Amino acid sequence: MAKELEFPIDFVVTWVDGADPKWLKKRNIFEDGNMDDKSETRFRDYNLFNYWFRAVEKYAPWVNKIYLVTDNQIPEWLNVDHEKLVLIDHKDIIEKDNLPTFNSNAIEVNLFKIKKLSEHFVIFNDDMFLNAPVEPSDFFWFDGRPRDTAGLNAIMPVEDFDHITANNITIINKKFNKMNVIKHNFFKFFNLKNGPLNIYTLLLLFLPRFTRFYDLHIPYSNLKSEFTNVMKENKDFFEVTSSNKFRSTSDISIWSVRYTQIAKGNFKPRKFNFGKFYNLTQIEEITQDIKRSKHKVIDINDSSDVDSILFQERVSQLYKAFNVHLSKKSEYEK
């Protein structure tokens, strides 16, 4: 049996039912040509959220609590009486003046306000699935440090979202000296576990400031104390993000917390291929990964290249793939 950690680990997952008429009516009131949150693909529901819970029950039975964060929405199939499940409404963590919000960044930067949330917690989106058995030490090391993979990257502007990444890295460059960070954490930035990220880091090593850290788009391990400090130290960014009802170029994201943990060297290196990021155009790769449990966690992102008809076909394929290992109803379901 694997060695147990001496502290609890919570999972936090955000979810929205984008087809809910009440939610759609509320959203339509505030829409006025905002960023890509207007796109249908930002809110399409795979209707596979029950498999998220089945995967947690099967692959991470050790989890302490699961905090489900929603906008007054509860999946009809969910067993709300499960002892590990805690429902969190947006109003529980976001200021009244900032509600309603349709901005994922606004929701996520406020997650540290969840009452009784453990110091060690992992943030999931509802399209991020456990895909194989995981141990607590896959997310936090025995001394409490988050598990992560450090690599440098560059911002290559293509869309408005890149402004958010720039805001995150602005926080880091104001507080940290790049060369000092690399010097004190050399074998975390250059590590066999980093795989191809070592090449990116080497190519960007001698630029005077951080341009970006490599983002793996998988569930992120967070320390509540660090999360709280980052938001308090960057109050202006935090308040602007919290007040933006749709994703905006003035936002920061929870990556700012991850970036801070990396810059401080407060993490234990983890293999770069611990998880995998996909989008729905890669359906064959996704279904094979699920069936073979190739990666321990996967992120299945929607794509604007998949129209509504094809979307339903792809979701059907995902349903069949998940049923290979997760056909049994979990105790999180009625």
VEXPA-187773 format. One record per atom (N, C-alpha, C, CB): residue in one letter; x, y, z. Coordinates in pm, whole numbers, plus 32768, in hexadecimal, padded with zeros to 4 digits. Atoms other than C-alpha are relative to their C-alpha. Glycine has a CB too. Layout:
AXYZ ...
//
This chain:
M80547F888000 M800080008000 M8057807D8000 M7FA18001807B A7FB37F858008 A807C815B7FA9 A7FFD804A8085 A7FCA80597F8F K7FF87FB07F86 K80ED823980C6 K7F98806F7FFC K808D803C8011 E80687F9C7FFB E7FD6831D8137 E803980878029 E7F937FD58061 L7FDA7F7A7FD7 L7FF984948156 L7FC180208086 L7FD680687F96 E802F7FDE7F7A E7FC6853482A8 E7FA080768000 E8075801F805A F805E7F908009 F7ED6863E8229 F7F957FDF7F98 F804B80847FDB P806D801B805F P7D88863D8171 P8013804F7F7F P7F788023803F I7FFF7FBF8082 I7D6586978002 I7F7080087FCD I805B7FB47F9A D80857FEB8037 D7C24872C7F78 D800780117F69 D7FBC807A8040 F80127FE0808D F7BAC873A7E11 F7F97806E7FF5 F7FD77F817FAE V80627F98801E V7AFA88717D91 V7FE27FF97F6B V8035808E8029 V80258009808D V7A3888577C4C V7F9380667FE1 V7FD07F727FDD T80637F9D802C T797989697B95 T7FAE7FC27F8E T804580857FD1 W805A803B8064 W784C89107AC0 W7F8F80617FE0 W7FC67F798032 V80737FB08029 V774189C279F8 V7FAE7FAE7F9C V802E80877FC1 D805B803D8062 D7610893B7941 D7FDD806D7F9B D7F7F7FC48046 G80127F988064 G76238A117809 G7F7D7FF87FB4 G806E7FFB7FA1 A8081800F8045 A74D2898F778F A7F8B8025805A A7FF07F727FCF D80697FDD7FA0 D741089FD78C3 D7FBA80817FD5 D803C8010808E P80477F898030 P73008AF2784C P800B8077805E P7F6E7FE07FEB K7FF67F927FA0 K730E8BC0798C K808A80407FFB K7FE27FCD808F W7F767FCE8008 W74868BE07975 W8015804C7F7D W80667F8C800D L7FF27FBF8083 L74758C377801 L7FBA80887FFF L7FC67FA77F92 K80487F817FFA K73718D457841 K804F8068804C K7F777FEE8041 K7FAE7FA67FAE K744E8DDE794D K807B802E7FB4 K80297FBB8082 R7F887FDE804D R757F8DD0786E R7FDF80617F8F R80407F817FC7 N80257FAB8071 N74C98E717749 N7FEB80928028 N7F827FCB7FBE I80157F787FCF I74778FA0781D I808280508000 I7FC47FFE808D F7F807FBB7FED F75E78FF0784D F805B7FFA7F86 F80467FC68075 E7FA9800C8075 E76788F8D76FC E800080817FAF E7FD27F8B7FA7 D7FF77F858051 D76F890B67639 D808080027FAD D7FFA807C805A G7F8980068055 G780D90437553 G80807FEB804C G800B807D7FB0 N7F8A801B7FB1 N78FE8FC27658 N805B7F9D7FB9 N7FDA7FCD808A M7F9D805A8039 M7A238ED57623 M7FC37F7A7FDA M80717FEA8063 D802E807E8038 D7A0C8D6A75B7 D7FA07FB5805A D80757FAA7FE3 D806780407FAF D79268D1376D8 D7F7980047FBA D7FF680438089 K807D7FFE804C K78118D6E75E2 K7FF37F877FA6 K7FF7807F7FAC S80018070805C S78748C4A750B S7FB57F8A803C S808F7FD87FDA E804A80777FD3 E77958B177521 E805D7F9B8041 E7FB67FC07F8B T7FA580677FCF T78C68A40755E T8033801B808D T80747FF47FA4 R7FD57FE27F78 R79118AF376A6 R7FA57FBE8066 R800280978016 F8060802F7F9E F77DB8A607747 F7FB97F7F7FD7 F7F9B80698019 R8041807E8025 R77798922768B R801F7F958069 R802E7FD27F74 D7FF280677F9A D773E880A7784 D800A7F787FBE D7F8A80048064 Y7FEE80868037 Y77C386B1772D Y7F9A7F9D803A Y808D7FD0801A N8058805C7FB8 N76C58616781E N804B7F81802A N7F877FDB7FAA L7FAC806F7FD5 L77E2853C7896 L80358016808E L80757FED7F9F F7FCC7FDA7F7E F780E85D879EC F7FF67F8E8065 F7FB6807A8034 N800980727FA5 N7799849B7A9A N807C7FA87FF6 N7F827FAD7FE2 Y7F85804E800E Y78D083F27A0C Y80738041804B Y80247FEF7F6C W7F9A7FBD7FAE W79A384F87ABA W7FFC7FC8808D W7FEA809B8002 F800F80347F78 F7917847D7C06 F80207F6B8007 F7F7380198033 R7FDE808E8002 R793383117BA4 R80987FED8001 R7FC17FBB7F84 A7F6E800A8007 A7AA183497B53 A803F80218087 A8036805D7F94 V7FCB7FDD7F7C V7AE183F37CA1 V7FEC7F8D8062 V7FBD80818036 E801B806F7FA5 E7A3A82D87D5E E805A7F897FE5 E7F6E7FD67FF6 K7FB180768024 K7AFC81CE7CA0 K8096801A800C K7FDF7FD47F74 Y7F707FE7800C Y7C4E82767C74 Y803C80518073 Y801A80467F80 A7FCE7FAF7F90 A7C66835F7DA5 A7FA37FF58078 A801080947FD6 P805C80127F8F P7B9682C97EC0 P80318044807F P7FEB7F6E801A W7FC17FC27F8B W7C8483737FB6 W7FDD8095800E W80967FF17FF7 V801B7F707FFC V7C0584D47F65 V7FB380238080 V7FB0802E7F82 N803F7FD67F83 N7B978593809C N7F7380347FE7 N8054806B8045 K80807FC48024 K7A7F86738017 K800180287F6D K7FE2807A805A I80117FCC8087 I79F986D07EC1 I7FA480798009 I7FC67F937F9E Y804F7F858000 Y798288377EA3 Y7FD2801A7F70 Y805280798038 L803B7FE78083 L789788627D7B L7FCE80907FFB L7F8D7F9C7FE1 V801F7F728007 V788189D27D19 V7FA8801B7F86 V808380567FF9 T805E7FE8806D T77518A387C4B T7FB380828015 T7F9E7F8B7FF4 D80577F8B7FF9 D76658B577C00 D7F717FD2801E D800680527F7B N8084802D7FD5 N753D8ACF7CC3 N7FCC7F907FA5 N7F9E80758002 Q802580718054 Q753C89977BEA Q80327F7F8040 Q803A80107F71 I7FD980827FCA I7543882D7C59 I7FD97F957F9A I7FBC7FE4808A P8024806D805D P755587017B6A P7F917FAC803D P807C7FA77FDF E807680467FCB E740B86487B8D E80227F748033 E7F967FF57F95 W7FDA80877FD9 W74C084FC7BB7 W805A7FFC807C W80457FBB7F8D L7F9C7FF97F96 L75A785747CCD L7FC77FDC8089 L803E808B8005 N802380227F77 N759284DC7E29 N8039806C805C N80357F728027 V7FD07F8D7FB2 V75AB861F7EF0 V801A7FDD8092 V7F9C80727FF8 D7FEC802A7F76 D75AF855A8037 D80827FB38015 D7F8B7FAC802C H7F8180487FF0 H76FF84B77FF3 H805780498065 H804A7FF37F78 E7FB67FC67F90 E77DB84EE8123 E807A80527FD4 E802D7F93805D K7F8A7FB7802D K7900856D8055 K7FDE80797FA8 K805A7FA47FB4 L80277F97805E L783A865C7F78 L7FD0807D8049 L7F937FCD7FA3 V802B7F7F7FCA V781487CE7FCC V7FDB805A7F8A V807080418058 L802D7FA7806B L774588B17EEA L802280908024 L7F687FF07FE9 I7FDB7F747FEE I77C78A147EC0 I7FBE80527F92 I809C80137FFF D803D7FA68061 D76F58B1E7E18 D805A807B7FEE D7F71802A802D H7FAE7F8A801A H77998C4D7D78 H7FF08069806D H7FDD803B7F7A K80197F987F9C K76F98D2D7E7D K804A7FE28083 K7F6A800C801C D7FB680257F88 D77BA8C6E7F8A D808F80357FFF D80017F6B8010 I7F737FD9800A I79098CE97F09 I801880837FB4 I804D7F927FBF I7FF07F888053 I78CC8E147E22 I7FA7806F8035 I7FDE7FE27F6A E804B7F8D7FCD E785F8F6E7E8D E7F7E80147FB2 E805680807FF9 K80867FF0803B K76F08FB97E4C K8002805E7F89 K7F9E80338069 D7FFC7F9D806C D774390E87D72 D803B7FC87F7F D80508079802B N7FC0803A8076 N780590067C85 N7FB07F8C7FC4 N808B7FCF8026 L8055806C8032 L76EB8F0F7C4B L7F8B80357FAF L7FCC7FAC8075 P7FC980818029 P767E8E767B6F P808180127FB0 P7F997FB27FAE T7F887FFC8052 T77C38E227AC4 T80027F897FA2 T807F80038057 F7FF280698065 F78098D57798A F80937FF37FD8 F7FA780207F83 N7F717FF98016 N797F8D8679A5 N80457F938053 N8037808D8025 S7FBF806D7FB7 S7A3C8C487A00 S807380338056 S80347F967F9E N7F937FC97FB0 N7B628D197A78 N7FCC803F8081 N804F80687FAF A803A7FC17F8A A7A858DE17B64 A7FD87F978068 A7F8580557FD9 I8028806C7FA5 I7A008C9E7BF8 I807A7FC18042 I7FAE7F947FB5 E7F8D804B7FCE E7B508BF57C1A E80598050805E E80527FCE7F8D V7FA87FB37FA6 V7C128D147CB9 V7FC28012808A V801D80897FC3 N80447FF67F7E N7B118D0F7DD4 N7FF57F7C8048 N7F77803A7FED L801180847FC5 L7B2C8B9D7E20 L80407FF3808A L803B7F987FA4 F7FBE80087F7D F7C128BD97F49 F7FA280288071 F807B80598002 K80617FD47F9A K7AE18C697FFF K7FA37F8F802D K7FAE80737FCB I805580707FD8 I7A3A8B158019 I801A7FDD8093 I80197F847FA5 K7FF1801E7F72 K79FA8AD68189 K80287F6E8014 K7F7D801E804B K7FCE80847FD9 K7AB189AC8220 K80527FBB7F93 K7F8C7FA88027 L7FA980388068 L7B7A897980E0 L80897FE0803C L800E80637F88 S7F7E80297FCA S7CB888BA8134 S807280547FC6 S801A7F6C7FE4 E7F897FB9802F E7E0E89598113 E80307FC67F7A E80717FF78069 H7FD58043807B H7E5B885B8001 H7F867FDB7FAF H80567F828020 F8075801F8053 F7D6088517EE7 F802580047F6C F7F8E8063801C V7FE9800C8090 V7D4D88037D73 V7F8780387FB7 V801A7F6A7FD7 I806C7FC2804D I7C8188D27C7D I7FEC7FB77F7C I801D80957FE7 F8027803F807D F7BCA881F7B64 F7F9880577FBA F7FC77F71801A N80757FD8804D N7AEE889F7A4D N7FB17F817FE5 N8029804A7F79 D805180788013 D79D187B679F2 D80267FB07F85 D7F6F80267FF7 D7FCE804D8072 D7A8A874C78B7 D80887FC0801D D800A805A7F84 M7F82803E7FD5 M7BB886D1797D M7FDE7F82804E M805580628056 F802780807FC7 F7B9C856079D3 F80797FB38033 F7FB57FAE7F9A L7FA080687FDA L7C66846C7AA0 L7FF07F8E7F9D L7FEC7FD08094 N80058064806B N7CC1835B79AB N80477F7E8025 N803D80387F82 A7FB980767FCD A7D80825D7A7F A800F80138096 A808D7FED7FB9 P7FED7FF17F6F P7DC282167BEF P806D8067801F P80237F7A803F V7FA07F9A7FD4 V7E71833A7C9A V80127FF68097 V7FD1808E7FD7 E7FE17FFB7F72 E7F18835C7DEC E80018091802E E80897FBC801E P7FF47F767FCF P7F1084917ECC P808480407FDB P7FEF80028097 S7F7B7FCA8020 S808484B67E86 S801080257F6D S806A7F9B8025 D7FFF7FD08089 D803184EA7D17 D7FDF80957FFA D7F9C7FB17FAA F802C7F747FFE F7FA5863E7D7D F804D80548066 F7F6C8007801E F7FB07FBB7F9C F806B86987EB6 F80697F9F8036 F7FA880368073 W7F9680557FCA W81B786187F38 W7FEB7FEF8096 W808B803C7FE2 F801480247F74 F81DB858B8096 F801B8073805F F80577F8B8023 D7FE57F8A7FAC D826086D5811D D7F9C80707FE8 D808D80337FE5 G806A7F9E8016 G812D878D809B G800E80537F82 G7FF9805B8073 R7FED7FB18079 R81C088237F5F R7FA77FCE7F8E R80937FFD7FD5 P804D802A8076 P80E188247E27 P805A7FB87F9C P7FBE807A7FBD R7FBA80408070 R814787417D09 R7FE580537F82 R7FD27F6A7FEC D800F7FB1807A D818587F97BC2 D80777FE77FA5 D7FF18097801F T7F96800C8063 T825E880B7A8D T8026808B7FD2 T7FD57FA77F88 A7FD47F78801F A832C89457A54 A804380067F78 A80608034806C G7FC17FE98081 G838089BE78F9 G7FE1808D7FD3 G7FD07F9A7F97 L80187F7B8034 L83A68B0E7852 L7FB87FF77F7A L8084804D7FF1 N80467FF8807F N82CD8B74772D N7FF480937FDB N7F747FBD8008 A80107F76802E A82818CAD7664 A7F6F801C7FDF A8059801C7F85 I80857FD6802A I81428D6F762E I800580217F6B I7FCD807B8053 M80047FEA8090 M80F18D6274BC M7F73802C7FDD M80287F7F7FB1 P80897FCE800B P7FBF8E427493 P7FB57FD07F85 P800180968001 V805A802D8069 V7EA78DAA73C9 V7F738030801C V80027F667FF4 E80877FDD7FD8 E7D6D8DFA748D E80058054807F E7FAB7F828015 D80087FAB7F8A D7CF58ED775A8 D802D7FB8807E D7F7380318012 F7FDA804C7F89 F7D378DC076A2 F809380158024 F7FE47F6B7FEA D7F717FF07FE6 D7EAC8E00767C D801E8078805A D804B800E7F7D H7FEF7F8E7FA6 H7E808F4B7733 H7FFA7FD18092 H7F95806B7FE6 I800E80337F78 I7E1A8E857868 I80837FC0802D I7F8D7F9A8009 T7F7F803C7FE2 T7F5B8DBD785B T8068806D801A T802E7FA57F8E A7FA37F907FEC A801B8F04783B A7FEC80408089 A7FEF80697F91 N801C7FC87F7C N7F6D8F887972 N80387FA6806F N7F6A80138013 N7FCA805E7F9D N7FCD8E4E7A31 N8097800D800C N7FDB7F707FDB I7F6D7FFB7FFC I813A8E6879D0 I8031808A802D I803B7FDE7F77 T7FDE7F7C7FCB T813B8FDD7A22 T800F7FF98098 T7F9480687FD8 I7FF980127F6F I80F58F7B7B8B I80857FC28028 I7F8B7FA78031 I7F8380467FE1 I82228E947B86 I8079805A7FEC I800D7F827FAB N7F8B7FAC801C N83168F897AE6 N800D80768060 N7FF980347F72 K7FF97F947F9E K82BB90977BE1 K803A7FD18085 K7F75803B8017 K7FD980337F7D K830D8FB57D05 K80817FAF7FFE K7F937FAB8038 F7F90805C8004 F841E8ECA7C8E F806780287F97 F7FCF7F737FE5 N7F937FF0805F N85708EE77BE5 N80167F7A7FBB N808380328046 K7FFC807D804A K857E8DE27AD3 K807F7FB0801A K7FF3801A7F6D M7F8380497FF2 M86EF8D8A7AF2 M80117FC7808C M8076805B7FDE N7FF980347F78 N86D68D657C6B N7FA77F858010 N7FD8806B8065 V805C80727FFA V85AA8C7E7C44 V803F7F857FC0 V7F7A80227FBB I7FC280708047 I865E8BA47B45 I80787FCA804E I802C802A7F71 K7F8880277FB6 K87A08BA27C12 K7FDE7FAA8079 K804E807C802D H802380477F85 H86F58B2F7D51 H7FAC7F837FE8 H7FB7805D805C N80558074801F N86188A307CA0 N802B7FBE7F7E N7F6D802B7FF7 F7FCC802C8082 F86FA89C37B82 F7FD27F737FDD F809880068001 F801F808B801F F86B4884F7BA2 F7F6B7FE28005 F804A7FA5805F K8090800E8011 K853F888A7BAA K7FD6802F7F75 K7FB58050806C F801B7FD18088 F8542894A7A62 F80467FA97F98 F802C80927FF0 F7FBB805D8059 F863C885979C8 F80027F798046 F809380317FDE N8018807C7FBA N85C887017A2B N7FD17F987F9B N7F9880128073 L80298068805E L859C85B57978 L7F697FF27FFA L803F7F7A8027 K8091800C7FFE K842F85B779E3 K7FBC80687FA7 K7FCD800D808E N803A7F958053 N83F886F47917 N7FFC7FDD7F6C N804F807F8014 G8002802C808C G8439863D77CF G801E80717FA0 G7F7A7FC57FDE P7FE67F9A8066 P841F872676A0 P7FF9808F8035 P7F9F7FF07F90 L80077F787FCA L83D988517781 L808C8036801F L7FAA8003807F N7F767FD47FEB N8550885877C8 N803380527F8A N805B7F888017 I7FD37FB98079 I858288CE7662 I7FC8808D7FFF I7FD67FB57F81 Y803D7F7B7FFA Y848A89ED7684 Y804980588066 Y7F6A7FF68023 T7FBF7FB57F94 T85308A5577C9 T808A802F7FD6 T80097FAB807F L7F797FDD802C L868B8A507732 L7FFC80737F9B L80477F867FC2 L80087F9A8069 L86238B237606 L7FDA808A8039 L7F9B7FD77F95 L802F7F827FC7 L85838C2B76E6 L804E8029807D L7F6D7FF58022 L7FB97FEE7F81 L867D8C197802 L803D808A8010 L806C7F99800C F7FAF7F887FF2 F87498D5177B5 F7FB480837FE5 F80767FF87FA4 L80507F868004 L862C8E44777D L7FF9803A808D L7F707FE57FC6 P7FF37FC47F7A P86358F3D789E P7F897FEC805D P801880927FF2 R807780117FAD R84D08F057917 R7FB27F857FD3 R7FA7807D7FFA F805780708024 F83D38DEE791F F7FA0802C7F91 F7FB17FCD807C T80617FE6806A T83028DE077E3 T7F7F7FB18016 T803C7FDD7F78 R807280547FE0 R821B8CCD7861 R80357F7E8039 R7FA57FE67F82 F7FE280897FDD F821E8B7C790C F7FAC7FA57FA8 F7FE57FE58098 Y8048805E8055 Y81B38A4A784C Y7F837FD08049 Y805B7F887FD8 D808080257FC3 D80438A047892 D7FD37F787FCA D7F95806C7FE4 L802080888027 L7FDF88977890 L7F6B7FE67FEF L80387FA18064 H8092800C8011 H7E6388CE789A H7FC97F7E803D H7FDB80077F6D I803480727FB5 I7E2287C0799B I7FE08031808D I80687F888003 P801E7FD37F78 P7DA487CC7B04 P807D80318049 P7FBF7F8F8050 Y7F8D7FC37FBE Y7E8788AB7BD4 Y7FF77FF28096 Y800B80927FDA S7FF5800C7F6F S7EFA886E7D38 S801F8088803C S806D7F998027 N7FF47F7B7FC5 N7ED989A07E15 N800C7FF98098 N7F8980567FD9 L7FFE7FEA7F70 L7F318A0F7F73 L7FA18074801C L8091801E8034 K80617F987FE3 K7E128AD78005 K8044807F8033 K7F997FCF8065 S7FBA7F8C7FC9 S7F038BBB80C1 S804280517F92 S80697FD48067 E7FC07FBA806F E7FC38C0F7F84 E7F9880427FA6 E80577FA07FAE F806E7FCC8052 F7E828C3D7EBE F7FCC8082803E F7F8E7F977FF4 T80337F8A7FB9 T7E038D327FC4 T806280747FF7 T7FE47FDE8093 N7F9B7F978004 N7F4A8DF37FCA N800980417F77 N80877FC88028 V7FF57FC98088 V7F598E1A7E50 V7F8C805E7FE4 V80037F8E7F97 M80737FAB801A M7DFA8EA87E42 M8002807F8055 M7F7F7FB2801A K7FF87F8A7FAA K7E358F937F67 K8070805E7FD2 K80177FD68091 E7F8F7FAE802D E7F85900C7EE1 E7FE580427F79 E807D7FAB7FF7 N80237FC98084 N7EEA904E7D8D N7F6B80257FFF N801F7F997F8E K808B7FDD7FE8 K7DA790E57E08 K7FBD80427F88 K7FF6805C8077 D803C7FBB8073 D7D7091C47CD8 D7FDB7F9D7F93 D806180697FC9 F801C80678063 F7D8C90A27BE4 F7F8B7FA8802E F807D7FA97FE5 F806780587FCA F7CB48FCB7CC7 F7F7680407FF8 F80207FDC8091 E80817FBD7FFF E7B9F90CC7CE8 E7FCB80187F73 E800A8084804B V802C7FEB808A V7B97911C7B75 V7FCF7F7C7FC4 V8073803A7FAA T802880838034 T7B898FAB7B1A T7F7B7FD6803B T806B7F968020 S807C80287FBC S7A778F6A7C1A S7F87804E7FCD S800D80148095 S806F7FAB802C S79A590877B8D S7FDD7FED7F6D S802180918019 N801A8017808E N79C0901C7A1F N7F9E7F8D7FEE N80847FE37FB4 K80678067800C K78848F5F79C9 K801F7F9A7F93 K7F7A80407FE5 F7FD1805C8067 F79258EC47897 F809980087FFC F7FC180217F74 R7F6E80018006 R7A8D8E667858 R8032807B7FB6 R80337F817FBD S7FD37F7F8033 S7B538FA27812 S809980047FF7 S7FCD8071805A T7F6F7FEE800E T7CAE901277A9 T803E8039807F T801E805B7F89 S7FCB7FC87F82 S7CD190B37902 S80037F988070 S7FAB8077802C D8003806A7F9B D7CA98F6679BA D808C7FCD8022 D7FAA7F8C7FCF I7F9880617FE2 I7DA58E967A71 I7FB97F7A8011 I805480278081 S803C80847FEC S7D6E8D217A9F S80477FBA8073 S80097FAB7F7E I7FC0804D7F95 I7DC68C157B9D I808D7FD67FDB I7FAC7F868022 W7F76801C8026 W7F028BDE7AD4 W8060805D804A W801380107F68 S7FAA7FA47FB6 S7F898D0C7B90 S802D7FC18084 S7FB78084801B V7FDC80477F84 V7F868C337CCB V80667F947FE1 V7F827FC38044 R7FA2806A8029 R802F8B117C1B R8087803C7FDD R7FC97FB17F88 Y7F837FBE8024 Y81348BFD7B88 Y804E802A807B Y7FE480797FA7 T7FBF7FD57F85 T817D8C837CE4 T803F7F8A8049 T7F9D8048805B Q7FC980777FC0 Q81AA8B277D74 Q807D7FD07FB8 Q7F967F908004 I7F8C8029804E I829A8AD57C5A I807580608016 I7FDE7FF87F6B A7F957F9C7FEF A835F8C1C7C7B A80417FF5808A A7FC9808D7FEC K7FC880137F7A K838A8BD87DEF K80487F7B800F K7F91800A8069 G7FC480847FF7 G84018A7A7DA3 G7FB67FA68061 G8090800B802A N804D804B7F9E N82F089FA7E87 N7FAB7F967FBB N7FA7805F8053 F8044806F8042 F829B88C07DC5 F80617F8C7FF1 F7FC7802B7F75 K7FB180798019 K8315875E7D89 K7FEB7FD97F6F K7FD77F8C8061 P8010801F808E P835C870D7C1B P7FB17F7F7FE7 P80897FF37FBF R805580708028 R826586227B72 R80127FED7F69 R7F6980198025 K7FEC801B808E K827D857C7A1C K7FA580567FAA K7FE97F6D7FE3 F804C7FA78058 F820D86617903 F7F897FBB7FC1 F805A80367F93 N806D804A8040 N812E854E7876 N7FA47FBD8066 N80377F987FA1 F805F802F7F9C F8070851279B9 F7F71800F7FCB F8011804D8086 G80837FE7803B G7F4585A77903 G800D80297F6F G7FB5806B804E K80017FDD808F K7EDF85FD77A1 K7F89805B7FE1 K7FFA7F817FA9 F80677FA1802B F7E1D871E7709 F7FD77FDD7F71 F803280938009 Y8037801C8084 Y7D3A86CF75E1 Y7F9180657FE1 Y7FCA7F6F7FF8 N807F7FBF8022 N7C28877C751F N7FAF7F9E7FAA N801780887FB4 L805C8061803E L7AFD86D87477 L80217FDD7F6F L7F7580368005 T7FD780278087 T7BA186D77320 T80597F848004 T804A80747FBB Q7FA480727FF1 Q7C8785C473AA Q7FB67F87803A Q80778026805B I805780627FC0 I7B6F84CF73F4 I803C7F748003 I7F7B7FFD7FB9 E7FC580878001 E7C2B8392738E E806B7FF3806B E803B7FDF7F76 E7F9880027F98 E7D5383E9746D E7FC38000808A E805F80787FF0 I80417FF87F7D I7C6A843F758C I7FC67F798028 I7F92806C7FFF T8043807D7FDE T7BA082FF757D T80667F90801B T7FA17FD67F90 Q7F9A80657FE7 Q7CDA82297567 Q804580178086 Q806880007F90 D7FC37FE07F7F D7D7182DE7690 D7FA67FD28072 D801C8098800C I805E80297F98 I7C3682A0775D I7FFB7F68800D I7F7380377FE0 K800B80917FFD K7C1F813276FD K807E7FBE8038 K7FE47FCB7F74 R7F81803A7FD5 R7D9180F17743 R80388040807F R8066800D7F92 S7FD07FB67F8A S7DB481E2786B S809280297FEF S7FF07FAB807F K7F777FDC8022 K7EEB826977C4 K8037806D805C K8006802F7F6F H7FD87F957FA5 H7EFA83A77896 H7FA97FFC807C H7FF6808B7FBB K804B80077F83 K7E9083C77A00 K7F8F80678007 K805E80158076 V806C7F9C8008 V7DC6850379BD V7FFB80347F71 V801780758065 I80107FC88085 I7D398591787B I7FA280778006 I7FCC7F957F9D D80587F8D8011 D7C9B86D97816 D7FC77FF87F74 D804C80888018 I8042800A8082 I7B9B86C076FE I7FBD80867FE2 I7F977F8B7FFC N80307F79801A N7B6E88237682 N7FA580027F84 N807780607FED D80577FF08073 D7A5688897597 D804A804B7F92 D7F7E804C8028 S7FC07FBD8071 S7AA989177441 S7F9880427FA7 S80537F9C7FAF S805A7FB9805B S7A038A197363 S7FFE7FC17F75 S802880937FF6 D7FFD80468081 D7A64893B723D D7F9E7F8B7FFC D808D7FCE7FE4 V8061806D7FF8 V7962883C72B1 V7F74803B8007 V801C7FA3807C D80867FC78002 D780288A1724A D7FA27FB1805A D7FC980057F71 S805D803A7F9F S76CD88477313 S7FDD7F6E7FE0 S7F8180528005 I801F808A8026 I767F870B724E I80757FA4801E I7FDB7FF87F6B L7F87804F7FE7 L77E4868B725B L801C7FF68096 L8079803D7FB7 F7FEC80007F70 F77F186EB73CA F7FB67F8B8040 F7FD18086803C Q804D806E7FC7 Q76DD85F3741C Q803C7F797FDD Q7F6F80087FD0 E7FBE807D8029 E779084E47358 E807C7FE68056 E802780057F6B R7F85800F7FB0 R78D485267414 R7FDF7FDC8090 R805480827FFA V8028801D7F76 V782585237565 V7FD47F6F800C V7F8D805F802C S802A808C8000 S778983D3750B S80797FA38003 S7FA97FE27F85 Q7F86804F8000 Q78E4834C74C3 Q804580038088 Q805F80337F94 L7FC67FF57F7A L796183CF7611 L7FB47FAB8065 L80018093802E Y805580507FA7 Y783D832C76C3 Y80267F6C7FF7 Y7F6B80147FDB K7FDC808D8013 K789781D9762F K808A7FE38039 K7FFB7FDC7F6B A7F7880147FCE A7A0782067687 A80037FFD8099 A805C806F7FCC F80027FFC7F6E F79C2826577F1 F7FC07F83803A F7FB6807C8030 N804680757FCD N78DA813B7816 N80577F828004 N7F877FE57FAD V7FA680747FFC V79FD804E77DD V802E7FE68090 V807A80167FA4 H7FCE800F7F77 H7A81808F793E H7FA28037806B H80858044800C L80517FB97F9E L7972816079E2 L7F6A7FEA7FEB L801F80947FFB S808D801D801A S782880B47993 S7FAE7FF68081 S7FF27F7F7FB1 K804580117F80 K77D6807E7B03 K7FDC8088803C K80587FAE8062 K802D7F867FBF K7707818F7BA7 K804C80148083 K7F687FFC8018 S7FB77FE37F85 S77C1823B7CC1 S7F9F80258070 S806480737FEA E80527FD97F8F E7742828F7E1C E7FE280967FFE E80457FDA8082 Y801F7F728011 Y774383FB7DAE Y7F8480147FAA Y807880487FC2 E80787FFA8053 E761783A87CD1 E7F8A7FC4804C E80167FB67F7B K807980347FC0 K74B1836D7D40 K7FE47F727FD6 K7F8880587FE0 
//
